[in-house]
Amino acid sequence: MVAGNPQDVLKAISERHKLEPNGEPSLQNAVEMARSSMSHLPTHSSREILVIYGSLTTCDPGNIHDTLDECVKDRIRISIVALAAEMKICRDLCDKSGGMCVPARST
């Protein structure tokens, strides 16, 4: 979900049971969609993408490093909460954009 209103985010989280995941996830598509929605924001505004990711794979249509370079150029920070094991591409996205990568912890 792409939103700046906390009430919209809380509503989406409370209705998450209605969402049925299918297909293969794509980090690149998610980041591109979020990046394009921030294009109208002024440069002094906060630009951050928070990804909650629960997969061990990503099926991207192109080179995700090109997308990362565009985010760095646009000063967009990417942070990822990895619910499954940490993937190197997640760490790269966070480190190069100045975000945080939080891997799942086993108890």
C-alpha positions in Angstrom: 0.0 0.0 0.0 1.3 3.5 -0.9 -0.1 6.1 1.5 0.9 9.0 3.7 -2.1 8.9 5.9 -1.6 6.7 9.0 -5.4 6.0 9.2 -5.3 4.5 5.7 -2.4 2.3 6.6 -4.0 1.1 9.8 -7.2 0.3 8.0 -5.3 -1.7 5.3 -3.5 -3.7 8.0 -6.8 -4.4 9.8 -8.3 -5.7 6.6 -5.3 -7.8 5.5 -7.2 -11.0 6.0 -9.2 -10.1 2.8 -6.0 -10.2 0.7 -5.1 -13.5 -0.9 -1.5 -13.6 -2.2 -0.9 -15.2 -5.5 1.8 -15.2 -8.2 5.5 -14.4 -7.7 6.6 -11.3 -5.8 8.8 -8.6 -7.5 10.8 -6.2 -5.4 11.6 -4.2 -8.5 8.0 -3.7 -9.4 7.1 -2.7 -5.8 9.9 -0.2 -5.5 9.2 1.2 -9.0 5.5 1.7 -8.2 6.4 3.4 -4.9 9.1 5.5 -6.5 6.8 6.7 -9.3 4.1 7.7 -6.7 6.7 10.0 -5.0 7.8 11.8 -8.1 5.5 14.8 -7.4 6.9 15.3 -3.9 9.2 18.2 -3.3 12.9 17.3 -2.6 12.7 18.5 1.0 10.0 16.1 1.9 10.6 12.7 3.5 10.9 10.0 0.8 11.0 6.5 2.2 9.8 3.1 1.0 9.0 0.5 3.7 8.8 -3.0 2.4 7.5 -5.9 4.5 8.7 -8.9 2.6 7.9 -12.5 3.4 9.4 -14.4 0.4 12.8 -15.9 -0.3 12.6 -15.0 -4.0 11.9 -12.0 -6.3 10.9 -12.3 -9.9 11.9 -9.0 -11.4 11.3 -7.9 -15.1 14.6 -6.0 -15.4 17.8 -5.1 -13.5 16.8 -4.2 -10.0 20.1 -2.4 -9.5 19.0 0.2 -12.1 15.9 0.8 -10.0 18.1 1.1 -6.9 20.3 3.7 -8.7 17.2 5.7 -9.6 16.1 5.7 -6.0 19.5 6.8 -4.8 19.5 9.6 -7.4 16.0 10.7 -6.2 17.1 10.4 -2.6 14.5 7.8 -1.7 15.4 5.6 1.3 14.4 2.0 1.2 13.9 0.0 4.4 12.9 -3.7 4.5 11.5 -5.9 7.2 12.3 -9.4 6.1 9.8 -12.0 7.5 11.7 -14.9 5.9 15.5 -15.2 5.7 17.4 -12.1 4.6 18.3 -11.9 0.9 21.4 -10.1 -0.3 19.4 -7.9 -2.7 17.3 -6.7 0.3 20.5 -5.8 2.2 21.9 -4.0 -1.0 18.7 -2.0 -1.4 18.8 -0.8 2.2 22.5 -0.2 2.5 22.9 1.8 -0.8 19.8 3.9 -0.2 20.5 4.6 3.5 17.6 2.5 4.9 17.5 -0.3 7.4 17.2 -4.0 6.7 15.6 -5.9 9.6 15.8 -9.6 9.3 13.4 -12.0 11.0 14.5 -13.4 14.3 13.9 -17.0 15.3 12.9 -17.7 18.9 
